[in-house]
Amino acid sequence: MRKHSKADASKREIYLSLTYNTTTIVEQTVKNYITYYNIARIQATLNNQSPVQYRQLVV
């Protein structure tokens, strides 16, 4: 298991500081973040590419 970074803490703070009126809003917010995390975020360990871009180059 990896250690938590300051970036992890700031992500939690963003979500904890928001007020959600319904569970539907919470679910959509989480789905949006998962989509971003798995598809769009740039990673230094992947040559500053998103996971999707990296997979396309590897294949």
C-alpha positions as CSV (number, residue, x, y, z in Angstrom):
1,M,0.0,0.0,0.0
2,R,1.3,3.4,-0.9
3,K,1.6,6.4,1.4
4,H,-0.9,9.2,1.1
5,S,0.4,12.5,-0.3
6,K,-0.6,16.1,0.2
7,A,-2.4,15.9,-3.1
8,D,-4.6,13.0,-1.7
9,A,-5.4,15.1,1.3
10,S,-6.4,18.1,-0.8
11,K,-8.7,15.9,-2.9
12,R,-10.4,14.7,0.2
13,E,-10.7,18.3,1.5
14,I,-12.4,19.4,-1.7
15,Y,-15.0,16.7,-1.5
16,L,-15.5,17.0,2.2
17,S,-16.0,20.8,1.9
18,L,-18.8,20.5,-0.6
19,T,-22.4,20.3,0.5
20,Y,-24.4,17.7,-1.4
21,N,-28.2,17.9,-1.4
22,T,-28.9,14.4,-2.7
23,T,-27.2,11.1,-3.1
24,T,-27.6,11.4,-6.8
25,I,-25.3,14.5,-6.8
26,V,-22.8,12.6,-4.7
27,E,-22.9,9.6,-7.1
28,Q,-22.4,11.8,-10.2
29,T,-19.5,13.7,-8.6
30,V,-17.8,10.4,-7.7
31,K,-18.4,9.0,-11.2
32,N,-17.0,12.2,-12.8
33,Y,-13.9,12.0,-10.7
34,I,-13.3,8.3,-11.5
35,T,-13.7,9.1,-15.2
36,Y,-11.2,11.9,-14.9
37,Y,-8.8,9.7,-12.8
38,N,-8.9,6.8,-15.2
39,I,-9.0,8.6,-18.5
40,A,-7.9,12.2,-18.5
41,R,-5.4,12.9,-15.7
42,I,-1.8,13.4,-16.7
43,Q,0.8,11.2,-15.0
44,A,4.5,11.8,-14.7
45,T,5.1,8.1,-14.5
46,L,3.4,7.6,-17.9
47,N,5.6,10.1,-19.7
48,N,3.3,13.1,-18.9
49,Q,0.4,11.4,-20.7
50,S,-3.1,10.4,-19.7
51,P,-3.6,6.6,-19.1
52,V,-5.6,6.4,-22.3
53,Q,-2.9,8.1,-24.4
54,Y,-0.2,5.9,-22.9
55,R,-2.2,2.7,-23.6
56,Q,-2.7,3.8,-27.2
57,L,1.1,4.1,-27.6
58,V,1.8,0.8,-26.0
59,V,-0.6,-1.2,-28.1
